[in-house]
Amino acid sequence: MTDNRKNKHTFQQTLYDGESHIYKVKKSGEVYQFRMWIKEEGKHYRKSLRTKDYDIALEKAKKLTKDLMAHGMSDKLVFSITIRQLIEEYVAYRKNDIDLVTGISLKRWQTIKSQLKYFPIICGENTQLSNLNKEDLYEYSVMRNEIKVGAVQTIRMEKSTINHMIKFAYRNKLIHFESFDFKQIIIKGDLLSRRGTFTEQEYDKLVRFMRSFSSLKHAKERIGNRDFKMTAVIETKEQNQLERLMIRDYVLALANTCMRVGEILQLTWGCVGNYETHNKESEYEDKKKEQILVEIEVRAETSKVRKHRKFLCRGGQYFLRLKERQQHTNDEDLVFSMNGKKSIHDMRKRKYWEELMEGIGITNWEDRKLSWYSLRHFGITQRVQSGVDLINISKMAGTSVKHISDTYLHYRKEQSRTAALKSYKKQEGQIKFL
């Protein structure tokens, strides 16, 4: 093994059968230097011993040799980058996955960056990876909430992203362990508190309220820079009513298709079609009710899980009436867009959501974690409660049977328990619940 040095040694001594060296060079004057070859990492470790006294230098060199050898035995790296450098490398690595069919979306990449925000604050961005241990973030939830309180699901996703990054570092021999040991979060309560969804009564109220919400009476003029801090401006109440009518169909489509928000916002008219009309006995009247099915295609590149799927679902009438109203309905045009190219701005959508929640009397919607995504949860929950086969729900929603079983069957079990505990008695030939 050769060690190219520009300065000639004025003194050199080997330690521990050549494992390490103390030496002096012209440039360092009389100050002793230390050198050791770290074969696991293929690099020389060099350090000034900061003394001109031989005996002190020798003791320092022996201790340093033992420490470095111990590093190797514990699989810890001698040469290590900082947490900030690791995050930069990992984020750049994940950026290469954007736009690949089996990769991630730009929004997902941005979310990854956001989920890593608290890690360097807790551990220190200049901390070297070699100084980290797998138990350091065991109480991550507590430490994270001391900085800023986060939702349970948010913190859970942050921990998952952090460990995905640590696995990346381990594969590239940047850290000596494969993942952090996090304390498990135990979630208590039913599906409503865990997943943020609606009751049937709340959803019915939402459907009824949207009739007035989308009326010309509720429409506004001059929606743009002042109200939403946007460049796009709606000049007339009639234009705003068209947008509100689209929002109404957006709500109904989310609940009926069980699609993810990101998937439905990227849905184009070319992926909607093959309508089927069926007649169904009405539950409340002695007549048949028309039911329109529609075939939806979710392309792999627009799916969160990057898997293509095609399914039939209810609610075809909402797509049909939306297409009649919209001006931009070519195959490549977005379904839920006023110009076919861009979806409604997030800030404007938030304003509409606040208006909808206030309209149905839900003032604590943020505490309950109700959002556009809750409509997907509601749709899946309703199908589980109706006894629809889990495999069919899985194909429609684009998620695993196990996920549906673990997450949504809990709600049906709670409903069954409530029903089983009800008392009843026979009165005038009828069974009445108490």
Rosetta blueprint (number, residue, H / E / L):
1 M L
2 T L
3 D L
4 N L
5 R L
6 K L
7 N L
8 K L
9 H E
10 T E
11 F E
12 Q E
13 Q E
14 T E
15 L E
16 Y L
17 D L
18 G L
19 E L
20 S E
21 H E
22 I E
23 Y E
24 K E
25 V E
26 K H
27 K H
28 S H
29 G L
30 E L
31 V L
32 Y L
33 Q E
34 F E
35 R E
36 M E
37 W E
38 I E
39 K L
40 E L
41 E L
42 G L
43 K E
44 H E
45 Y E
46 R E
47 K E
48 S E
49 L L
50 R L
51 T L
52 K L
53 D L
54 Y H
55 D H
56 I H
57 A H
58 L H
59 E H
60 K H
61 A H
62 K H
63 K H
64 L H
65 T H
66 K H
67 D H
68 L H
69 M H
70 A H
71 H H
72 G H
73 M H
74 S L
75 D L
76 K L
77 L L
78 V L
79 F L
80 S L
81 I L
82 T E
83 I H
84 R H
85 Q H
86 L H
87 I H
88 E H
89 E H
90 Y H
91 V H
92 A H
93 Y H
94 R H
95 K H
96 N L
97 D L
98 I E
99 D L
100 L L
101 V L
102 T L
103 G L
104 I E
105 S L
106 L H
107 K H
108 R H
109 W H
110 Q H
111 T H
112 I H
113 K H
114 S H
115 Q H
116 L L
117 K L
118 Y H
119 F H
120 P H
121 I H
122 I H
123 C H
124 G L
125 E L
126 N L
127 T L
128 Q E
129 L H
130 S H
131 N H
132 L L
133 N L
134 K L
135 E L
136 D L
137 L L
138 Y L
139 E L
140 Y H
141 S H
142 V H
143 M H
144 R H
145 N H
146 E H
147 I H
148 K L
149 V L
150 G L
151 A L
152 V H
153 Q H
154 T H
155 I H
156 R H
157 M H
158 E H
159 K H
160 S H
161 T H
162 I H
163 N H
164 H H
165 M H
166 I H
167 K H
168 F H
169 A H
170 Y H
171 R H
172 N L
173 K L
174 L L
175 I L
176 H L
177 F L
178 E L
179 S L
180 F L
181 D L
182 F L
183 K L
184 Q L
185 I L
186 I L
187 I L
188 K L
189 G L
190 D L
191 L H
192 L H
193 S H
194 R H
195 R H
196 G L
197 T L
198 F L
199 T L
200 E H
201 Q H
202 E H
203 Y H
204 D H
205 K H
206 L H
207 V H
208 R H
209 F H
210 M H
211 R H
212 S H
213 F H
214 S L
215 S L
216 L L
217 K L
218 H L
219 A L
220 K L
221 E L
222 R L
223 I E
224 G L
225 N H
226 R H
227 D H
228 F H
229 K L
230 M L
231 T L
232 A L
233 V L
234 I E
235 E L
236 T L
237 K H
238 E H
239 Q H
240 N H
241 Q H
242 L H
243 E H
244 R H
245 L H
246 M H
247 I H
248 R H
249 D H
250 Y H
251 V H
252 L H
253 A H
254 L H
255 A H
256 N H
257 T H
258 C L
259 M L
260 R L
261 V H
262 G H
263 E H
264 I H
265 L H
266 Q L
267 L L
268 T E
269 W H
270 G H
271 C H
272 V E
273 G E
274 N E
275 Y E
276 E E
277 T E
278 H E
279 N E
280 K E
281 E E
282 S L
283 E L
284 Y L
285 E L
286 D L
287 K L
288 K E
289 K E
290 E E
291 Q E
292 I E
293 L E
294 V E
295 E E
296 I E
297 E E
298 V E
299 R L
300 A H
301 E H
302 T H
303 S L
304 K L
305 V L
306 R L
307 K L
308 H L
309 R E
310 K E
311 F E
312 L E
313 C E
314 R E
315 G L
316 G H
317 Q H
318 Y H
319 F H
320 L H
321 R H
322 L H
323 K H
324 E H
325 R H
326 Q L
327 Q L
328 H L
329 T L
330 N L
331 D L
332 E L
333 D L
334 L E
335 V L
336 F L
337 S L
338 M L
339 N L
340 G L
341 K L
342 K L
343 S L
344 I L
345 H L
346 D H
347 M H
348 R H
349 K H
350 R H
351 K H
352 Y H
353 W H
354 E H
355 E H
356 L H
357 M H
358 E H
359 G H
360 I L
361 G L
362 I L
363 T L
364 N L
365 W L
366 E L
367 D L
368 R L
369 K L
370 L L
371 S L
372 W L
373 Y H
374 S H
375 L H
376 R H
377 H H
378 F H
379 G H
380 I H
381 T H
382 Q H
383 R H
384 V H
385 Q H
386 S L
387 G L
388 V L
389 D L
390 L H
391 I H
392 N H
393 I H
394 S H
395 K H
396 M H
397 A H
398 G L
399 T L
400 S L
401 V H
402 K H
403 H H
404 I H
405 S H
406 D H
407 T H
408 Y H
409 L H
410 H H
411 Y H
412 R H
413 K H
414 E H
415 Q H
416 S H
417 R H
418 T H
419 A H
420 A H
421 L H
422 K L
423 S L
424 Y E
425 K E
426 K E
427 Q E
428 E L
429 G L
430 Q E
431 I E
432 K E
433 F E
434 L L
